[in-house]
Structures are given as C-alpha cells and as structure tokens.
Amino acid sequence: MEGMGSIVLSRDLTLTQRQVELTMVSGDAKSTWQQVYNPIKQTYFISEDGGKYAYFLENLELSDGKVFLHQLSFAGNIKVMNVSFLAPLKRLGNFSPSDLYLTDIITTEKALIWMFRYKDKDKLTTIAVSMTHHNFNLYAFIVSENVTGSSKVEDQISWYIAGEKGENIVFAARMHAGKEAGWKVKEFNPKGVMVSEQSLDQKGINFMAHTRVGFGRRGSALLKRSEPDERGTLIFANGFYFVGGIEQNGTAVNVVSYRLEDKKWVKACESVCTVFNPKNPLEVGCLRMSEGIGWYVNSADSEGHFHSFTSSVGIMSGSIDQATSNPSRLLTAEFPSKFVAELDTKWLIFDTKQLPAKGNITFEYKQK
C-alpha cells in the first residue's frame, strides 16, 4: 500500500493449507502488521493506488449472482463477506445476473464498484453496482441507456469509471463523430444518485487511435477487457480533468497528458514512447495515482509512463505488466525489473527473482 511499504503473501511450505499470511513490510526494517485470510480457491487482488481498502475476490464474474470477498483495510484488518447482487438488481429492473457482461471492478474512496452491460433487442444498458466499504451495502443504478443498432453519436459510446470527485464517482464515455467529438461525463454519489452531467469537447488535441485497456489491479486488467478505437482517455484527478494518449509528430512518438483549464486543453506532461510500432495494434491504459497519472502503453512491447501533477516532463519507467501489483514502479526509472515501494525518504526494493522462496526473503532500502 502506497506510503506504507509492501505486502508479502505466504503459505505453508507443503501448500496443503489454504490459509494465506499477509505481512506488511515497512520502512523500519520490520513488519508493521501481520494478518491471515482463508481463501476457498485462488483469489483476485483488487486495489487502487492510495486507497484505504483493498480486496481479495474469490470470483471476478458473478457466481449464482454472488461474490465472495475478503476486505483488507489500510490498518491490516480483514473482513469476510458473501455479497449477493440479486436484490439490488431486482430493485433496479428485470435484470438477471447471468445476463450481465462484466466490464470492470474498481475500488474508490467510499466504495467498490462493479460495471456491467446488459443488452436486449432494443437497448444497451450500462449498469453500476456500488458496495460501500464500511457496511457492505449494495446499490445498483443505471449509468446510461443507449439504443441498440442506432447510428447516433450518443449511442456509439462505452462508459467507464474516469475518477473520483470527493466521495462521488465520475463516469465518462468517448464520443467519436465530427464536431461533437469529445466525452460525455456523469457524476454519481456512492449510493447511485446522479449529481451532475456534462459534455467536454476535444478541441486542441489529436491523439492516435488506440484500444483502451485496464491497467493495475482492477477488473478490466485482470479480465483483459478492452474498448477499441479510442482517441484519448479522459481522467478526473487532483481536481482537474485530464486526457491522455499517444501523439506522433514525424518520427517522434510521445505519451502526452492535457489538463482542462478554463475550458481549454493545456499540455501538462509528456514522455517519449519507445515501444510504438505502426505495424502492431496500440493499447493504452491509465492508472490514477496520488502523485500523478500512470500510463500503460503496449505496441511492439509494453512500458509504463508516469506523468506527475507537478512536472511537465514524464518518467518512462520501463517494462510493466498490465495487471501490475506495483504502481510505485511507475515513479522511478531506477531499479529496473525490481519491485519498488516509495517511502518518505527511501525506496523499498525487492528482487522478485527470489520467488518462490522456502525461507527468508530480502528487501533493500535505498535513499532517494
């Protein structure tokens, strides 16, 4: 967890016990806390950089309309819950969990959010289900309804979670055509009540077409969900709207972020993209971080980029996994191929070649 250290997961040497031990390795050359949880099977780690809660889900896709989960708090406490989507979906309408297509799972400041699509012969409905962290209450709500087979711009868009504004959740969808090209934006509170709605245009920016993919420990990355033919990904972070993507100027190819200021897109940060190959598909994913925005680019190969809120020059941090468990890896180009955690005055570094290990493992500290 960011600012605290790294979490080490371990099991008994024989692997006959399912119990998993969690150890938080901190900046004081010792563990901050230890905890255990007992999964039924393989679990999926869901977390967002800087969040107060993370989750180990027993299943990503709904199983009989339910998800069995282990909630991990910032302080190291674990709660176990089997949550059912049947009642909240029934209150919303005639939606069967088995007919829903899962697109993403993201944890926010106040809630864990599932995103679904439901398609019938007339409509494509985007549905979100919000589970508040403190009491595990579920709220299902409709983000958008679009006409199936329509040629209208507003019906050719795919909604996703673009960020948080206070405790509220910001959803966005790309509009592709002509003068209306830009983004539709809706803001909902954690209980599914819409707070605001607006449109943002794309004037002044010209990104290459890319496939938007999940990045980090979220459902879309773990499920390998993607949205083709995007031209820039919209994010709300640090009190501003940002949009980022890949720009090409002659032979120069850069990852570029713009910030919306007084209704104009102003270049905020850029970094050199070294993996772009025009013969290969281009994938771009983003990760909101406390210090800036992390970008995932995959073409001939994959690499991570970090665009700080306070610098116009980005960091190309080298190769990174799409479903990375190490967002702090983006903060530095040093220590390539190592697991890196940022502490106040030091880097906590771990060589993953030590794993799997039947005994002690070693972390290093390096001054910044």
C-alpha positions as CSV (number, residue, x, y, z in Angstrom):
1,M,0.0,0.0,0.0
2,E,1.4,3.4,-1.1
3,G,3.5,5.2,1.5
4,M,3.4,2.2,4.0
5,G,5.5,-0.4,2.3
6,S,4.9,-3.8,0.5
7,I,2.6,-6.7,1.3
8,V,4.2,-10.1,1.3
9,L,1.9,-13.2,0.8
10,S,3.0,-16.6,2.0
11,R,1.7,-20.1,2.7
12,D,2.9,-23.2,4.5
13,L,5.8,-25.0,2.8
14,T,3.7,-28.0,1.9
15,L,0.9,-25.9,0.3
16,T,-1.6,-28.2,1.9
17,Q,-3.1,-25.4,3.9
18,R,-5.2,-22.7,2.1
19,Q,-4.5,-20.1,4.7
20,V,-2.5,-17.1,3.4
21,E,-0.4,-14.9,5.7
22,L,-0.1,-11.2,4.9
23,T,2.9,-9.3,6.1
24,M,3.3,-5.5,5.7
25,V,7.0,-4.7,5.3
26,S,7.6,-1.1,6.3
27,G,10.4,1.5,6.3
28,D,11.7,0.5,9.8
29,A,13.3,-2.8,8.6
30,K,10.4,-4.7,10.3
31,S,6.8,-5.7,9.7
32,T,4.1,-3.2,10.5
33,W,1.4,-5.8,10.8
34,Q,0.6,-9.4,10.1
35,Q,-2.8,-10.9,9.2
36,V,-4.2,-14.1,7.7
37,Y,-7.1,-14.9,5.5
38,N,-8.6,-18.3,4.3
39,P,-9.5,-18.4,0.6
40,I,-11.6,-21.1,-0.8
41,K,-9.6,-21.1,-4.0
42,Q,-7.4,-18.7,-6.0
43,T,-8.2,-15.0,-5.2
44,Y,-8.0,-11.8,-7.3
45,F,-6.4,-8.8,-5.7
46,I,-8.3,-5.5,-6.4
47,S,-6.8,-2.3,-5.3
48,E,-6.4,1.3,-6.3
49,D,-3.3,3.4,-5.5
50,G,-3.7,5.3,-2.3
51,G,-6.9,3.6,-1.3
52,K,-7.9,2.8,2.3
53,Y,-9.3,-0.6,1.3
54,A,-8.2,-3.4,-1.0
55,Y,-10.0,-6.7,-1.8
56,F,-9.2,-10.3,-2.4
57,L,-12.2,-11.6,-4.5
58,E,-12.9,-15.3,-4.8
59,N,-14.5,-14.7,-8.1
60,L,-14.5,-11.8,-10.6
61,E,-17.5,-12.9,-12.6
62,L,-20.7,-13.3,-10.6
63,S,-21.3,-16.9,-9.4
64,D,-25.0,-17.5,-8.8
65,G,-25.4,-13.8,-8.5
66,K,-22.9,-13.5,-5.7
67,V,-19.2,-12.6,-5.0
68,F,-17.3,-13.9,-2.0
69,L,-14.7,-11.4,-0.9
70,H,-12.1,-10.6,1.8
71,Q,-11.8,-6.9,2.6
72,L,-8.3,-5.6,3.7
73,S,-8.1,-2.3,5.4
74,F,-5.2,0.2,5.5
75,A,-4.6,-0.8,9.1
76,G,-4.4,-4.5,8.2
77,N,-7.9,-5.7,9.3
78,I,-9.7,-8.3,7.3
79,K,-13.5,-8.8,7.0
80,V,-15.1,-11.6,5.0
81,M,-18.4,-11.2,3.2
82,N,-20.5,-13.1,0.7
83,V,-22.4,-10.3,-1.2
84,S,-25.5,-11.0,-3.3
85,F,-26.4,-8.9,-6.3
86,L,-29.9,-10.4,-6.7
87,A,-31.9,-7.9,-4.6
88,P,-30.3,-4.6,-5.8
89,L,-30.6,-5.7,-9.4
90,K,-34.2,-6.7,-8.9
91,R,-35.0,-3.3,-7.4
92,L,-33.4,-1.7,-10.5
93,G,-35.4,-3.7,-13.0
94,N,-35.7,-7.0,-14.7
95,F,-32.0,-7.8,-14.9
96,S,-30.7,-11.3,-14.3
97,P,-27.1,-11.5,-13.1
98,S,-26.4,-14.3,-15.6
99,D,-27.3,-11.9,-18.5
100,L,-24.9,-9.2,-17.4
101,Y,-21.5,-8.6,-19.1
102,L,-18.8,-7.5,-16.6
103,T,-16.5,-4.7,-17.8
104,D,-14.7,-3.6,-14.7
105,I,-14.2,-3.6,-11.0
106,I,-12.6,-0.6,-9.3
107,T,-12.3,0.4,-5.6
108,T,-12.8,4.1,-4.9
109,E,-12.5,6.1,-1.7
110,K,-16.0,5.2,-0.5
111,A,-17.0,2.1,-2.4
112,L,-16.1,-1.0,-4.5
113,I,-17.7,-0.6,-7.9
114,W,-18.7,-3.2,-10.5
115,M,-19.5,-2.1,-14.1
116,F,-21.8,-4.2,-16.3
117,R,-23.5,-4.1,-19.7
118,Y,-26.9,-5.5,-20.4
119,K,-28.1,-5.9,-24.0
120,D,-31.5,-6.7,-25.4
121,K,-33.0,-6.2,-28.8
122,D,-33.8,-2.5,-28.1
123,K,-31.3,-1.2,-25.6
124,L,-27.7,-1.4,-24.4
125,T,-27.8,-0.6,-20.7
126,T,-24.7,0.3,-18.6
127,I,-25.2,-0.7,-15.0
128,A,-23.0,0.0,-12.0
129,V,-23.3,-1.7,-8.6
130,S,-21.7,0.2,-5.7
131,M,-20.8,-1.6,-2.4
132,T,-19.9,0.9,0.4
133,H,-16.8,-0.1,2.2
134,H,-18.0,0.5,5.8
135,N,-21.2,-1.6,5.7
136,F,-21.1,-3.7,2.5
137,N,-24.5,-2.3,1.4
138,L,-25.1,-2.7,-2.4
139,Y,-26.7,0.0,-4.6
140,A,-27.4,-0.8,-8.3
141,F,-28.0,2.1,-10.7
142,I,-28.2,2.8,-14.4
143,V,-25.4,4.9,-15.8
144,S,-26.7,5.1,-19.4
145,E,-29.2,3.6,-21.8
146,N,-28.4,3.5,-25.5
147,V,-30.4,2.4,-28.4
148,T,-29.1,-0.9,-29.9
149,G,-28.1,-0.6,-33.6
150,S,-28.5,3.2,-33.6
151,S,-26.3,5.4,-35.8
152,K,-26.5,8.4,-33.4
153,V,-23.3,9.5,-31.8
154,E,-24.6,9.3,-28.3
155,D,-25.4,5.6,-28.8
156,Q,-21.9,4.7,-30.0
157,I,-20.2,5.2,-26.7
158,S,-18.9,2.9,-24.0
159,W,-18.9,4.1,-20.3
160,Y,-16.1,3.7,-17.8
161,I,-15.0,5.0,-14.4
162,A,-12.9,8.1,-15.0
163,G,-12.1,9.1,-11.4
164,E,-13.5,10.4,-8.2
165,K,-14.6,13.9,-7.2
166,G,-14.7,13.9,-3.4
167,E,-16.7,10.9,-2.5
168,N,-18.5,10.8,-5.8
169,I,-17.7,8.6,-8.8
170,V,-17.1,10.2,-12.2
171,F,-18.1,8.1,-15.3
172,A,-17.1,9.0,-18.8
173,A,-17.7,7.8,-22.4
174,R,-16.0,8.8,-25.6
175,M,-18.0,10.4,-28.4
176,H,-16.3,9.8,-31.8
177,A,-18.0,11.8,-34.5
178,G,-17.4,15.3,-36.1
179,K,-17.9,18.5,-34.1
180,E,-19.4,16.6,-31.2
181,A,-16.3,14.5,-30.7
182,G,-15.3,14.5,-27.0
183,W,-16.6,13.0,-23.8
184,K,-19.9,12.7,-22.0
185,V,-19.4,12.8,-18.2
186,K,-21.8,11.8,-15.4
187,E,-21.1,12.1,-11.7
188,F,-22.9,9.8,-9.2
189,N,-22.7,9.5,-5.4
190,P,-21.8,6.1,-3.8
191,K,-25.5,5.3,-3.4
192,G,-26.1,5.7,-7.1
193,V,-27.8,9.1,-7.2
194,M,-26.7,11.2,-10.2
195,V,-25.2,14.5,-9.1
196,S,-24.3,16.2,-12.5
197,E,-24.0,15.6,-16.2
198,Q,-21.9,17.5,-18.9
199,S,-20.1,17.2,-22.2
200,L,-16.4,18.0,-22.8
201,D,-15.1,18.6,-26.3
202,Q,-11.7,17.6,-27.7
203,K,-10.7,20.8,-29.4
204,G,-6.9,21.3,-29.5
205,I,-5.9,17.7,-29.1
206,N,-5.3,15.0,-31.7
207,F,-4.3,11.5,-30.4
208,M,-3.7,8.4,-32.4
209,A,-6.4,5.8,-32.3
210,H,-5.8,3.2,-29.6
211,T,-7.5,0.4,-27.7
212,R,-8.4,1.4,-24.2
213,V,-7.4,-1.4,-21.7
214,G,-7.5,-1.8,-18.0
215,F,-4.3,-1.1,-16.1
216,G,-3.4,-2.0,-12.5
217,R,-5.3,-4.2,-10.0
218,R,-8.8,-3.6,-11.4
219,G,-11.3,-6.0,-13.1
220,S,-10.7,-4.7,-16.6
221,A,-7.0,-5.5,-16.4
222,L,-7.5,-8.9,-14.8
223,L,-10.3,-9.9,-17.3
224,K,-8.4,-8.4,-20.3
225,R,-11.4,-6.2,-21.2
226,S,-10.8,-3.6,-23.9
227,E,-12.5,-0.8,-25.8
228,P,-11.2,-0.3,-29.4
229,D,-10.9,2.9,-31.4
230,E,-10.5,5.4,-28.6
231,R,-8.7,8.7,-29.3
232,G,-7.6,9.7,-25.8
233,T,-8.7,8.6,-22.4
234,L,-10.4,11.0,-20.0
235,I,-9.5,11.0,-16.3
236,F,-10.5,13.2,-13.4
237,A,-7.7,13.5,-10.9
238,N,-6.3,16.1,-8.5
239,G,-9.3,18.3,-9.0
240,F,-9.0,18.6,-12.8
241,Y,-10.0,16.7,-15.9
242,F,-7.1,15.3,-17.9
243,V,-6.9,13.5,-21.2
244,G,-4.0,11.4,-22.4
245,G,-2.9,9.3,-25.3
246,I,-0.3,8.9,-28.0
247,E,0.8,11.7,-30.3
248,Q,3.0,11.3,-33.4
249,N,4.9,14.2,-35.0
250,G,7.1,13.0,-37.8
251,T,9.2,10.2,-36.3
252,A,8.7,11.4,-32.7
253,V,6.1,9.4,-30.7
254,N,5.1,10.7,-27.3
255,V,2.7,9.9,-24.5
256,V,1.0,13.2,-23.7
257,S,-1.3,14.4,-21.0
258,Y,-3.5,17.5,-21.2
259,R,-5.3,19.3,-18.4
260,L,-8.6,21.2,-18.8
261,E,-8.2,24.8,-17.8
262,D,-10.9,27.4,-18.5
263,K,-12.5,25.0,-21.0
264,K,-9.2,24.6,-22.9
265,W,-6.9,21.6,-23.1
266,V,-3.4,22.7,-21.9
267,K,-0.4,20.3,-22.3
268,A,0.5,19.1,-18.8
269,C,3.2,16.5,-19.3
270,E,4.8,14.2,-21.9
271,S,7.3,11.4,-22.2
272,V,8.9,9.6,-25.1
273,C,7.2,6.4,-26.2
274,T,9.8,3.8,-27.2
275,V,7.7,0.8,-28.0
276,F,5.3,2.1,-30.7
277,N,5.3,0.0,-33.9
278,P,2.9,1.1,-36.6
279,K,2.6,-2.5,-37.7
280,N,1.2,-3.5,-34.3
281,P,-2.0,-2.7,-32.5
282,L,-1.7,0.1,-30.0
283,E,-3.1,-0.3,-26.4
284,V,-3.3,2.4,-23.8
285,G,-4.4,2.1,-20.2
286,C,-4.3,4.6,-17.3
287,L,-3.9,4.5,-13.5
288,R,-4.8,7.3,-11.2
289,M,-2.1,7.8,-8.5
290,S,-1.7,10.2,-5.6
291,E,1.2,12.0,-7.3
292,G,0.1,11.9,-10.9
293,I,-1.2,9.6,-13.6
294,G,0.3,6.3,-14.7
295,W,0.1,5.2,-18.3
296,Y,0.4,1.8,-19.8
297,V,1.4,1.6,-23.5
298,N,1.6,-1.7,-25.4
299,S,2.6,-2.0,-29.1
300,A,5.8,-3.8,-30.1
301,D,6.3,-4.2,-26.3
302,S,4.8,-2.8,-23.1
303,E,6.1,0.1,-21.0
304,G,5.0,2.3,-18.1
305,H,4.9,6.1,-18.0
306,F,4.4,8.4,-15.1
307,H,3.0,11.9,-15.5
308,S,3.4,13.9,-12.3
309,F,0.9,16.7,-11.4
310,T,3.9,19.0,-10.7
311,S,6.2,18.4,-13.7
312,S,5.9,18.8,-17.4
313,V,8.5,16.0,-18.1
314,G,7.2,12.4,-17.6
315,I,9.1,9.3,-16.5
316,M,9.4,6.3,-18.7
317,S,9.8,3.6,-16.1
318,G,10.4,0.6,-18.4
319,S,8.6,-2.7,-18.9
320,I,5.5,-3.2,-16.7
321,D,2.7,-5.7,-16.5
322,Q,-0.8,-4.6,-17.5
323,A,-2.2,-6.1,-14.3
324,T,0.7,-4.8,-12.1
325,S,0.6,-5.1,-8.3
326,N,3.3,-2.5,-8.1
327,P,2.1,1.0,-9.1
328,S,5.1,2.6,-7.4
329,R,7.2,1.0,-10.1
330,L,6.0,3.9,-12.3
331,L,7.5,6.6,-10.0
332,T,11.1,5.9,-11.0
333,A,13.2,4.6,-13.9
334,E,15.7,3.3,-11.4
335,F,15.9,-0.3,-10.2
336,P,14.6,-1.9,-13.5
337,S,12.8,-5.3,-13.2
338,K,12.6,-4.9,-9.4
339,F,9.5,-4.5,-7.1
340,V,9.6,-0.9,-5.8
341,A,7.7,0.8,-3.0
342,E,8.1,4.5,-2.3
343,L,8.6,5.6,1.4
344,D,9.0,9.1,2.7
345,T,12.8,9.2,2.3
346,K,13.7,5.8,0.9
347,W,12.9,3.3,-1.8
348,L,11.9,-0.2,-0.6
349,I,13.2,-2.6,-3.2
350,F,12.6,-6.3,-3.7
351,D,14.1,-8.6,-6.4
352,T,11.2,-10.9,-7.5
353,K,13.7,-13.5,-8.7
354,Q,13.8,-14.6,-5.1
355,L,10.3,-16.1,-5.5
356,P,9.1,-18.7,-4.9
357,A,11.1,-19.0,-1.7
358,K,11.2,-21.6,1.0
359,G,12.6,-19.4,3.7
360,N,13.7,-15.8,4.3
361,I,13.5,-13.2,1.6
362,T,15.4,-9.9,1.5
363,F,14.3,-6.3,0.9
364,E,16.7,-3.4,0.3
365,Y,16.4,0.2,1.3
366,K,17.9,3.0,-0.9
367,Q,17.9,6.7,0.0
368,K,16.1,8.9,-2.5
